[in-house]
C-alpha cells in the first residue's frame, strides 16, 4: 500500500517521468544529471528510486504507483492513482504523508530529521556512503511527525525547495 489516506498537500510537481515500476510513498531523486530547465516534456527529466543516495538530488515523494501493464489487454483504472512506465508522475515537494517506506531496521521518533535512503526509503539518519556534514544536508527531505506504528507506518513532513 505504501501510503495511507491522511495527506496534506502544500506543493507538487508533474514535470518528471519515471521509467521503472515503483510503489508510491518513497523519495524519488533525479536519475540524470542533465535536466531540461523550464521545459515540461523533456525525457531528461526522469526520477527514480536510486540504489545509492550518495550524490543524488531528492525531488520529493512519489504520489502514484508506476506499473507496467499491457494496455491492449487491460483498461487503465484512473481511480487507482496508477501511471504507466515512462509516463509523468506526481511528486510532492512539500506536504505531509503517512507512509510505510521507512528504511528497514530503523525506528524513527517524532521530530527526527528525514533523509533519502537506499531505494527511495525514508531514513531517520543519513545512510549514504559519503556522509559528510554538507552531503547529509543535501539528502535531508524533511522530518518525522510521528514514530512508526504497529503496522510500520509513520507520518512524515516533506519540505524540499
HUBELCOR-V122258 format. One record per pair of residues at least 12 apart in sequence whose C-alpha atoms are under 10 Angstrom apart, sorted by the first residue. I is the first residue (numbers start at 1). J is the second residue. Records with the same first field share a line. If there is no record, write none. Layout:
I: J  J
//
This chain:
1: 23  24  25  65  99  100  101
2: 23  24  25  26  63  65  98  99  100  101  102  152  153
3: 23  24  25  26  62  63  64  97  98  99  100  101  153  154  155
4: 25  97  98  99  100  153  154  155
5: 97  98  99
6: 96  97  98  99  155
7: 95  96  97  98  99  155  156  157
8: 94  95  96  97  98  157
9: 92  93  94  95  96  97  158
10: 92  93  94  95  96  158  159
11: 60  91  92  93  94  95  158  159  160  161
12: 59  60  61  62  63  90  91  92  93  94  95  160
13: 59  60  88  89  90  91  92  93  94
14: 40  41  88  89  90  91  92
15: 38  39  40  41  42  43  45  46  47  88  89  90  91
16: 30  35  40  41  42  43  44  45  46  47  48  59  86  87  88  89  90  91
17: 30  40  41  42  43  44  45  46  47  48  83  85  86  87  88  89  90
18: 30  31  43  45  46  47  48  49  62  66  83  84  85  86  87  88  89  90
19: 31  43  46  47  48  66  67  68  84  85  86  87  88
20: 47  48  49  66  67  68  84  85  86  87
21: 48  49  65  66  67  68  83  84  85  86
22: 48  49  62  64  65  66  67  68  82  83  85  119  120
23: 49  62  63  64  65  66  67  82  101  120
24: 61  62  63  64  65  66  81  82  89  90  91  99  100  101  120
25: 60  61  62  63  64  65  91  92  97  98  99  100  101  102  120  121  122
26: 48  49  60  61  62  63  91  99  100  101  102  103  116  117  119  120  121  122
27: 47  48  49  50  58  59  60  61  62  63  91  92  93  101  115  116  117  118  119  120  121  122  141  158
28: 46  47  48  49  50  56  57  58  59  60  61  62  91  92  116  117  119  120  121
29: 46  47  48  49  50  53  56  57  58  59  60  61  62  116  119  120  139
30: 44  45  46  47  48  49  50  56  57  58  59  60
31: 44  45  46  47  48  49  50  56  57  58
32: 44  45  46  47  48  56  57
33: 45  46  56  57
34: 46
40: 88
41: 88
43: 86  87  88
45: 88
46: 86  87  88  89
47: 59  60  62  88  89  91
48: 62  119  120
49: 62  116  117  118  119  120  121
50: 116  117  118  119  120  121
51: 117  118  119  120  121  128
52: 116  117  118  119  120  127  128  129
53: 115  116  117  118  119  120  121  126  127  128  129  130  135  136  139
54: 116  117  118  126  127  128  129  130  131  135  136  138  139
55: 128  129  130  135  136  138  139
56: 116  135  138  139
57: 116  138  139  140
58: 93  115  116  117  120  138  139  140  141  160  161
59: 91  92  93  116  139  141  159  160  161
60: 90  91  92  93  94  95  116  120  141  142  158  159  160  161
61: 90  91  92  93  94  95  96  97  99  116  120  122  141  158  159  160
62: 89  90  91  92  93  120
63: 81  82  89  90  91  92  97
64: 80  81  82  83  88  89  90  91
65: 80  81  82  83  84  85  89  90
66: 81  82  83  84  85  86  87  88  89
67: 82  83  84  85  86  87
68: 82  83  84  85  86
69: 83  84  85
70: 84
71: 84
92: 158  159  160
93: 141  142  157  158  159  160  161
94: 141  142  157  158  159  160  161
95: 142  156  157  158  159  160
96: 142  143  144  145  155  156  157  158  159
97: 144  145  153  154  155  156  157  158
98: 144  145  146  148  153  154  155  156  157
99: 121  122  148  152  153  154  155  156
100: 121  122  148  149  151  152  153  154  155  156
101: 117  119  120  121  122  123  152  153  154
102: 114  116  117  120  121  122  123  124  148  152  153  154  156
103: 115  116  117  118  119  120  121  122  123  124  125  127
104: 117  118  121  122  123  152
105: 123
106: 122  123  124  125  148
107: 123  124  147  148  149  152  154
108: 122  123  124  125  143  144  145  146  147  148  154
109: 124  143  144  145  146  147  148  154
110: 143  144  145  146  147  148  154  155  156
111: 124  142  143  144  145  146  147  156  157
112: 124  125  142  143  144  145  146  147  156
113: 125  126  140  141  142  143  144  145  156  157
114: 126  139  140  141  142  143  144  145  156  157  158  159
115: 127  128  136  137  138  139  140  141  142  143  144  158
116: 128  136  138  139  140  141  142
117: 139  140
122: 140  141  142  143  144  156
123: 140  141  143  144
124: 140  142  143  144
125: 140
126: 139  140
127: 139
139: 160
140: 158  159  160
141: 156  157  158  159  160  161
142: 156  157  158  159  160
143: 155  156  157  158  159
144: 156  157  158
145: 157
//
